[in-house]
Amino acid sequence: MLVKLKEFKWAIEDLHASIQTGKYPSENLHKLYQRLATAHEHLQEYQQAIEMYRKQFDSMRTSSLLKSQKLQMKS
């Protein structure tokens, strides 16, 4: 929600907190990493954005997405 409101610094803090609690379902972690990457991009923090995109793709291994959905996200 904070990303949509363009509150990128708050969004980054909130998303990191969500990941660190360990309570977010692992099959959906890729969504948090995608939002983190987007927030970093908007702040022109490109190295952090790249790192978050890498984590997104790594976390997709445990996601509940279908193979076709995973392939679509990679392109």
All heavy atoms as an XYZ file, in Angstrom:
630
protein
N       0.822     -1.190      0.000
C       0.000      0.000      0.000
C       0.870      1.260      0.000
O       0.578      2.203     -0.706
C      -0.926     -0.028      1.212
C      -1.828      1.169      1.274
S      -2.873      1.363     -0.161
C      -4.395      0.804      0.447
N       1.944      1.243      0.792
C       2.800      2.425      0.859
C       3.500      2.694     -0.466
O       3.750      3.842     -0.812
C       3.827      2.275      1.988
C       3.241      2.319      3.401
C       4.275      1.891      4.426
C       2.729      3.705      3.720
N       3.799      1.638     -1.221
C       4.409      1.829     -2.537
C       3.427      2.553     -3.447
O       3.789      3.489     -4.159
C       4.851      0.483     -3.150
C       5.315      0.664     -4.577
C       5.965     -0.152     -2.323
N       2.163      2.152     -3.393
C       1.145      2.806     -4.227
C       0.956      4.262     -3.834
O       0.614      5.098     -4.651
C      -0.177      2.053     -4.128
C      -0.156      0.720     -4.837
C      -1.495      0.046     -4.760
C      -1.450     -1.307     -5.449
N      -2.734     -1.994     -5.416
N       1.172      4.559     -2.560
C       1.037      5.932     -2.076
C       2.315      6.752     -2.296
O       2.388      7.900     -1.892
C       0.678      5.929     -0.586
C      -0.672      5.336     -0.226
C      -0.837      5.265      1.293
C      -1.794      6.165     -0.824
N       3.310      6.115     -2.898
C       4.593      6.739     -3.185
C       5.358      7.138     -1.915
O       6.124      8.090     -1.906
C       4.425      7.917     -4.137
C       3.828      7.515     -5.474
C       3.839      8.657     -6.443
C       3.132      8.399     -7.731
N       3.301      7.216     -8.446
N       5.137      6.392     -0.861
C       5.885      6.553      0.388
C       6.969      5.480      0.409
O       6.931      4.529      1.186
C       4.945      6.418      1.595
C       3.911      7.499      1.705
C       4.500      8.847      2.081
O       5.622      8.908      2.600
O       3.812      9.861      1.841
N       7.959      5.646     -0.466
C       8.904      4.573     -0.735
C       9.811      4.235      0.439
O      10.078      3.068      0.699
C       9.722      4.903     -1.986
C       8.851      5.126     -3.186
C       8.777      6.369     -3.793
C       8.084      4.102     -3.705
C       7.964      6.574     -4.897
C       7.259      4.296     -4.800
C       7.207      5.535     -5.399
N      10.293      5.233      1.157
C      11.169      4.944      2.302
C      10.410      4.193      3.393
O      10.925      3.251      3.985
C      11.791      6.230      2.840
C      12.815      6.802      1.899
C      13.536      7.982      2.485
C      14.554      8.476      1.459
N      15.432      9.483      2.007
N       9.170      4.609      3.649
C       8.353      3.908      4.638
C       8.020      2.500      4.148
O       7.992      1.551      4.931
C       7.065      4.670      4.926
C       7.276      5.925      5.698
C       7.175      7.209      5.227
C       7.640      6.045      7.071
N       7.449      8.102      6.224
C       7.744      7.416      7.378
C       7.894      5.119      8.079
C       8.085      7.882      8.631
C       8.233      5.592      9.345
C       8.323      6.952      9.610
N       7.778      2.380      2.872
C       7.452      1.073      2.291
C       8.624      0.112      2.470
O       8.432     -1.042      2.850
C       7.111      1.221      0.814
N       9.828      0.593      2.223
C      11.014     -0.252      2.367
C      11.150     -0.736      3.804
O      11.382     -1.922      4.055
C      12.275      0.502      1.885
C      12.221      0.656      0.357
C      13.546     -0.213      2.325
C      13.266      1.590     -0.218
N      10.986      0.164      4.750
C      11.065     -0.234      6.161
C       9.994     -1.254      6.515
O      10.262     -2.252      7.184
C      10.930      0.999      7.062
C      12.145      1.881      7.061
C      12.013      3.025      8.048
O      11.417      2.836      9.123
O      12.519      4.118      7.729
N       8.787     -0.998      6.057
C       7.664     -1.879      6.346
C       7.861     -3.264      5.725
O       7.617     -4.291      6.364
C       6.365     -1.246      5.845
C       5.144     -2.036      6.232
O       4.958     -2.284      7.447
O       4.368     -2.404      5.335
N       8.308     -3.292      4.481
C       8.513     -4.562      3.791
C       9.639     -5.368      4.436
O       9.517     -6.584      4.599
C       8.796     -4.319      2.308
C       7.595     -3.794      1.520
C       8.044     -3.191      0.195
C       6.582     -4.897      1.300
N      10.728     -4.707      4.811
C      11.816     -5.407      5.495
C      11.333     -5.977      6.833
O      11.681     -7.104      7.194
C      13.017     -4.496      5.710
C      13.906     -4.381      4.518
N      14.605     -5.451      3.986
C      14.213     -3.326      3.732
C      15.298     -5.052      2.948
N      15.072     -3.760      2.763
N      10.525     -5.214      7.547
C       9.983     -5.697      8.817
C       9.111     -6.929      8.595
O       9.176     -7.898      9.378
C       9.191     -4.595      9.512
N       8.322     -6.915      7.537
C       7.462     -8.068      7.231
C       8.288     -9.312      6.945
O       7.940    -10.412      7.367
C       6.577     -7.772      6.014
O       5.686     -6.730      6.309
N       9.390     -9.141      6.243
C      10.256    -10.277      5.926
C      10.953    -10.779      7.188
O      11.033    -11.988      7.434
C      11.282     -9.885      4.842
C      10.562     -9.625      3.515
C      12.347    -10.960      4.678
C      11.416     -8.965      2.452
N      11.439     -9.854      7.996
C      12.215    -10.226      9.177
C      11.389    -10.943     10.239
O      11.937    -11.726     11.009
C      12.894     -8.998      9.776
C      14.018     -8.499      8.896
C      14.594     -7.186      9.381
O      14.037     -6.515     10.244
N      15.711     -6.792      8.785
N      10.094    -10.721     10.274
C       9.282    -11.413     11.276
C       9.245    -12.910     11.024
O       9.067    -13.691     11.950
C       7.821    -10.904     11.282
O       7.207    -11.214     10.035
C       7.739     -9.424     11.583
N       9.416    -13.295      9.754
C       9.370    -14.707      9.410
C       7.964    -15.271      9.381
O       7.762    -16.464      9.211
N       6.971    -14.411      9.539
C       5.583    -14.864      9.577
C       4.892    -14.772      8.217
O       3.806    -15.286      8.041
C       4.792    -14.065     10.608
C       5.269    -14.322     12.020
C       4.466    -13.557     13.033
C       4.996    -13.838     14.432
N       4.253    -13.118     15.451
N       5.538    -14.101      7.271
C       4.948    -13.974      5.939
C       5.125    -15.317      5.230
O       6.218    -15.898      5.267
C       5.632    -12.846      5.167
C       4.800    -12.300      4.033
C       3.837    -11.333      4.267
C       4.965    -12.762      2.741
C       3.055    -10.829      3.239
C       4.199    -12.259      1.700
C       3.251    -11.295      1.952
O       2.481    -10.807      0.924
N       4.093    -15.823      4.584
C       4.191    -17.140      3.930
C       5.323    -17.175      2.895
O       5.404    -16.299      2.030
C       2.832    -17.311      3.239
C       1.922    -16.342      3.905
C       2.776    -15.220      4.404
N       6.180    -18.172      3.009
C       7.345    -18.248      2.115
C       6.953    -18.356      0.653
O       7.676    -17.889     -0.221
C       8.244    -19.418      2.508
O       7.547    -20.638      2.385
N       5.787    -18.946      0.376
C       5.375    -19.075     -1.025
C       4.962    -17.743     -1.638
O       4.774    -17.642     -2.846
C       4.246    -20.108     -1.181
C       2.949    -19.739     -0.523
C       2.825    -20.204      0.921
O       3.817    -20.667      1.497
O       1.717    -20.083      1.468
N       4.837    -16.698     -0.811
C       4.466    -15.366     -1.313
C       5.551    -14.316     -1.120
O       5.330    -13.136     -1.405
C       3.176    -14.890     -0.645
C       1.979    -15.708     -1.056
O       1.907    -16.191     -2.174
N       1.044    -15.883     -0.149
N       6.716    -14.727     -0.628
C       7.794    -13.769     -0.389
C       8.208    -13.018     -1.652
O       8.627    -11.859     -1.586
C       9.024    -14.473      0.187
C       9.059    -14.639      1.693
C      10.286    -15.431      2.109
C       9.021    -13.305      2.401
N       8.068    -13.659     -2.795
C       8.460    -13.004     -4.046
C       7.713    -11.688     -4.240
O       8.248    -10.744     -4.816
C       8.249    -13.941     -5.242
C       6.819    -14.309     -5.482
N       6.016    -13.614     -6.359
C       6.037    -15.274     -4.952
C       4.818    -14.153     -6.370
N       4.798    -15.170     -5.522
N       6.500    -11.590     -3.722
C       5.717    -10.356     -3.848
C       6.358     -9.219     -3.056
O       6.408     -8.077     -3.518
C       4.291    -10.575     -3.353
C       3.500    -11.548     -4.182
C       2.132    -11.758     -3.577
C       1.327    -12.784     -4.345
N      -0.013    -12.963     -3.761
N       6.837     -9.538     -1.860
C       7.484     -8.505     -1.039
C       8.769     -8.017     -1.691
O       9.041     -6.810     -1.713
C       7.782     -9.051      0.364
C       6.585     -9.439      1.214
C       7.042     -9.877      2.602
C       5.586     -8.307      1.324
N       9.548     -8.962     -2.225
C      10.796     -8.571     -2.879
C      10.535     -7.736     -4.132
O      11.286     -6.795     -4.416
C      11.642     -9.796     -3.210
C      12.245    -10.432     -1.980
C      11.988    -11.751     -1.653
C      13.084     -9.705     -1.136
C      12.542    -12.339     -0.529
C      13.636    -10.272     -0.003
C      13.366    -11.587      0.290
O      13.917    -12.159      1.415
N       9.475     -8.040     -4.847
C       9.132     -7.243     -6.024
C       8.760     -5.818     -5.605
O       9.177     -4.842     -6.232
C       7.988     -7.883     -6.792
C       7.629     -7.133     -8.061
C       6.488     -7.786     -8.821
O       5.627     -8.433     -8.240
N       6.491     -7.611    -10.126
N       8.001     -5.693     -4.530
C       7.626     -4.358     -4.044
C       8.845     -3.586     -3.545
O       8.958     -2.371     -3.748
C       6.579     -4.485     -2.945
C       5.253     -4.993     -3.479
C       4.241     -5.198     -2.386
N       3.075     -5.900     -2.938
C       2.397     -6.836     -2.307
N       2.735     -7.179     -1.079
N       1.380     -7.419     -2.876
N       9.771     -4.299     -2.879
C      11.005     -3.659     -2.438
C      11.810     -3.152     -3.628
O      12.324     -2.030     -3.603
C      11.856     -4.651     -1.634
C      11.551     -4.765     -0.155
C      12.210     -5.994      0.441
C      11.992     -3.508      0.573
N      11.914     -3.968     -4.656
C      12.664     -3.568     -5.844
C      12.047     -2.321     -6.471
O      12.763     -1.383     -6.842
C      12.698     -4.717     -6.849
N      10.736     -2.296     -6.563
C      10.040     -1.146     -7.136
C      10.302      0.114     -6.316
O      10.581      1.184     -6.868
C       8.529     -1.430     -7.206
O       8.318     -2.581     -8.020
C       7.771     -0.247     -7.778
N      10.233     -0.008     -5.009
C      10.470      1.149     -4.141
C      11.895      1.668     -4.308
O      12.116      2.877     -4.408
C      10.203      0.780     -2.683
N      12.865      0.756     -4.355
C      14.257      1.178     -4.550
C      14.456      1.839     -5.912
O      15.201      2.823     -6.017
C      15.204     -0.019     -4.398
C      15.459     -0.394     -2.974
N      16.096      0.423     -2.074
C      15.147     -1.525     -2.294
C      16.187     -0.173     -0.903
N      15.604     -1.366     -1.011
N      13.788      1.329     -6.928
C      13.885      1.951     -8.255
C      13.394      3.393     -8.210
O      14.028      4.290     -8.772
C      13.051      1.181     -9.268
C      13.749      0.003     -9.881
C      12.937     -0.573    -11.007
O      12.886      0.062    -12.083
O      12.359     -1.659    -10.816
N      12.262      3.621     -7.562
C      11.700      4.975     -7.491
C      12.616      5.931     -6.741
O      12.605      7.138     -7.000
C      10.318      4.956     -6.853
C       9.247      4.479     -7.776
N       8.732      5.243     -8.795
C       8.603      3.286     -7.846
C       7.815      4.566     -9.453
N       7.718      3.363     -8.901
N      13.406      5.394     -5.823
C      14.364      6.226     -5.085
C      15.716      6.288     -5.794
O      16.670      6.832     -5.251
C      14.536      5.673     -3.662
C      13.305      5.774     -2.765
C      13.547      5.056     -1.448
C      12.921      7.227     -2.524
N      15.781      5.714     -6.996
C      16.996      5.648     -7.796
C      18.121      4.923     -7.073
O      19.296      5.237     -7.217
C      17.430      7.050     -8.249
C      16.402      7.712     -9.132
C      16.813      9.090     -9.608
O      17.763      9.680     -9.121
N      16.076      9.607    -10.580
N      17.757      3.928     -6.299
C      18.714      3.064     -5.597
C      18.792      1.758     -6.387
O      18.248      0.733     -6.005
C      18.253      2.826     -4.158
C      18.187      4.106     -3.352
C      17.530      3.936     -1.995
O      16.844      2.917     -1.753
O      17.711      4.835     -1.157
N      19.482      1.846     -7.511
C      19.419      0.766     -8.490
C      20.124     -0.505     -8.038
O      19.660     -1.605     -8.351
C      19.947      1.253     -9.836
C      19.130      2.422    -10.357
C      19.690      3.681    -10.516
C      17.777      2.262    -10.658
C      18.925      4.751    -10.975
C      17.010      3.322    -11.109
C      17.590      4.556    -11.268
O      16.816      5.612    -11.710
N      21.232     -0.395     -7.326
C      21.916     -1.601     -6.842
C      21.019     -2.388     -5.884
O      20.930     -3.614     -5.964
C      23.244     -1.248     -6.169
C      24.331     -0.879     -7.152
C      24.594     -1.978     -8.163
O      24.396     -1.775     -9.359
N      25.010     -3.139     -7.724
N      20.333     -1.686     -4.982
C      19.418     -2.345     -4.061
C      18.241     -2.964     -4.815
O      17.780     -4.045     -4.468
C      18.910     -1.373     -2.982
C      19.985     -0.903     -2.034
C      20.623      0.409     -2.475
O      20.753      0.708     -3.663
N      21.053      1.202     -1.511
N      17.775     -2.263     -5.856
C      16.672     -2.789     -6.662
C      17.086     -4.094     -7.338
O      16.330     -5.071     -7.325
C      16.231     -1.765     -7.704
N      18.283     -4.116     -7.894
C      18.775     -5.335     -8.539
C      18.856     -6.478     -7.543
O      18.448     -7.605     -7.826
C      20.147     -5.075     -9.198
C      19.977     -4.149    -10.400
C      20.828     -6.380     -9.592
C      21.276     -3.606    -10.949
N      19.362     -6.185     -6.347
C      19.462     -7.210     -5.303
C      18.080     -7.757     -4.931
O      17.896     -8.964     -4.765
C      20.145     -6.623     -4.063
C      20.320     -7.622     -2.953
C      20.948     -7.008     -1.712
O      21.603     -5.938     -1.824
O      20.785     -7.591     -0.634
N      17.099     -6.879     -4.833
C      15.739     -7.316     -4.485
C      15.110     -8.134     -5.611
O      14.403     -9.105     -5.349
C      14.852     -6.125     -4.136
C      15.246     -5.409     -2.853
S      15.262     -6.485     -1.420
C      17.007     -6.449     -1.013
N      15.385     -7.765     -6.866
C      14.883     -8.570     -7.989
C      15.514     -9.957     -7.967
O      14.847    -10.956     -8.229
C      15.137     -7.884     -9.329
C      14.135     -6.800     -9.654
C      14.545     -5.507     -9.935
C      12.768     -7.069     -9.683
C      13.629     -4.502    -10.237
C      11.837     -6.077     -9.981
C      12.279     -4.800    -10.253
O      11.360     -3.826    -10.545
N      16.784    -10.031     -7.627
C      17.437    -11.350     -7.526
C      16.788    -12.184     -6.431
O      16.538    -13.377     -6.605
C      18.927    -11.182     -7.263
C      19.692    -10.751     -8.478
C      21.188    -10.744     -8.240
N      21.857    -10.311     -9.454
C      22.832     -9.429     -9.488
N      23.278     -8.877     -8.373
N      23.387     -9.095    -10.634
N      16.521    -11.541     -5.302
C      15.866    -12.263     -4.207
C      14.451    -12.683     -4.605
O      13.981    -13.745     -4.210
C      15.840    -11.408     -2.943
C      17.204    -11.288     -2.296
C      17.138    -10.540     -0.994
C      18.510    -10.501     -0.352
N      18.462    -10.006      1.021
N      13.802    -11.837     -5.389
C      12.464    -12.189     -5.865
C      12.515    -13.473     -6.688
O      11.739    -14.400     -6.455
C      11.877    -11.065     -6.709
C      10.542    -11.434     -7.316
C      10.097    -10.514     -8.439
O      10.832     -9.613     -8.844
N       8.909    -10.739     -8.939
N      13.428    -13.527     -7.628
C      13.512    -14.714     -8.476
C      13.935    -15.937     -7.685
O      13.435    -17.035     -7.914
C      14.448    -14.474     -9.661
C      13.870    -13.497    -10.656
C      14.587    -12.387    -11.045
C      12.607    -13.684    -11.198
C      14.054    -11.478    -11.961
C      12.061    -12.785    -12.100
C      12.788    -11.685    -12.479
N      14.838    -15.766     -6.705
C      15.235    -16.892     -5.865
C      14.057    -17.406     -5.037
O      13.877    -18.609     -4.873
C      16.380    -16.497     -4.928
C      17.695    -16.311     -5.663
O      17.818    -16.789     -6.814
O      18.602    -15.686     -5.083
N      13.248    -16.485     -4.527
C      12.121    -16.883     -3.678
C      10.978    -17.497     -4.483
O      10.107    -18.159     -3.912
C      11.612    -15.692     -2.864
O      11.042    -14.715     -3.703
N      10.993    -17.306     -5.786
C       9.942    -17.894     -6.609
C      10.036    -19.418     -6.646
O       9.065    -20.094     -6.972
C       9.987    -17.322     -8.024
C       9.419    -15.913     -8.071
S       9.645    -15.047     -9.635
C       9.031    -16.196    -10.814
N      11.161    -19.979     -6.252
C      11.303    -21.441     -6.203
C      10.314    -22.071     -5.233
O       9.855    -23.181     -5.442
C      12.725    -21.818     -5.808
C      13.739    -21.505     -6.858
C      15.100    -22.034     -6.473
N      16.079    -21.486     -7.381
C      17.166    -20.855     -7.016
N      17.461    -20.718     -5.739
N      17.996    -20.368     -7.912
N      10.024    -21.367     -4.153
C       9.103    -21.900     -3.145
C       7.696    -21.340     -3.284
O       6.841    -21.609     -2.453
C       9.617    -21.592     -1.721
O       9.735    -20.180     -1.566
C      10.952    -22.262     -1.454
N       7.480    -20.562     -4.335
C       6.163    -19.936     -4.502
C       5.145    -20.949     -5.012
O       5.492    -22.020     -5.504
C       6.236    -18.751     -5.465
O       6.327    -19.200     -6.789
N       3.901    -20.576     -4.892
C       2.814    -21.435     -5.361
C       2.404    -21.099     -6.797
O       1.386    -21.584     -7.275
C       1.610    -21.295     -4.425
O       1.206    -19.949     -4.353
N       3.208    -20.292     -7.469
C       2.905    -19.920     -8.847
C       3.063    -21.113     -9.781
O       3.915    -21.980     -9.563
C       3.852    -18.813     -9.323
C       3.729    -17.455     -8.660
C       4.852    -16.556     -9.146
C       2.392    -16.835     -8.976
N       2.267    -21.128    -10.811
C       2.425    -22.127    -11.848
C       3.681    -21.821    -12.654
O       4.143    -20.670    -12.703
C       1.215    -22.112    -12.793
C      -0.146    -22.404    -12.172
C      -1.248    -22.197    -13.199
C      -0.182    -23.824    -11.634
N       4.226    -22.835    -13.309
C       5.447    -22.641    -14.094
C       5.259    -21.548    -15.143
O       6.143    -20.718    -15.349
C       5.859    -23.960    -14.753
C       7.175    -23.878    -15.464
C       7.594    -25.221    -16.027
C       8.937    -25.094    -16.721
N       9.396    -26.380    -17.245
N       4.111    -21.525    -15.797
C       3.856    -20.506    -16.821
C       3.856    -19.098    -16.214
O       4.319    -18.144    -16.839
C       2.539    -20.778    -17.532
O       1.463    -20.758    -16.611
N       3.355    -18.963    -15.000
C       3.349    -17.657    -14.332
C       4.767    -17.223    -13.980
O       5.113    -16.051    -14.087
C       2.490    -17.710    -13.070
C       1.014    -17.882    -13.343
C       0.237    -18.139    -12.072
O       0.574    -19.031    -11.296
N      -0.805    -17.367    -11.871
N       5.586    -18.174    -13.529
C       6.970    -17.864    -13.209
C       7.726    -17.402    -14.451
O       8.475    -16.434    -14.396
C       7.664    -19.086    -12.597
C       7.172    -19.433    -11.228
C       7.850    -20.685    -10.709
C       7.280    -21.118     -9.382
N       7.929    -22.324     -8.856
N       7.506    -18.094    -15.557
C       8.167    -17.713    -16.806
C       7.733    -16.337    -17.265
O       8.529    -15.556    -17.783
C       7.900    -18.752    -17.885
C       8.569    -20.105    -17.674
C       8.084    -21.107    -18.704
C      10.088    -19.973    -17.738
N       6.461    -16.015    -17.079
C       5.948    -14.705    -17.469
C       6.611    -13.602    -16.650
O       6.911    -12.540    -17.154
C       4.438    -14.676    -17.299
C       3.803    -13.415    -17.803
C       2.301    -13.418    -17.625
O       1.742    -14.217    -16.874
N       1.634    -12.529    -18.333
N       6.848    -13.847    -15.367
C       7.465    -12.844    -14.507
C       8.926    -12.608    -14.876
O       9.448    -11.523    -14.691
C       7.356    -13.250    -13.047
C       5.945    -13.160    -12.518
S       5.866    -13.554    -10.787
C       6.486    -12.023    -10.107
N       9.585    -13.631    -15.374
C      10.997    -13.497    -15.726
C      11.218    -12.715    -17.001
O      12.276    -12.189    -17.233
C      11.657    -14.880    -15.844
C      11.832    -15.558    -14.511
C      12.584    -16.846    -14.663
C      12.789    -17.486    -13.306
N      13.605    -18.701    -13.402
N      10.201    -12.645    -17.835
C      10.398    -11.939    -19.110
C      10.077    -10.472    -19.011
O       9.679     -9.924    -18.082
C       9.551    -12.563    -20.187
O       8.185    -12.583    -19.818
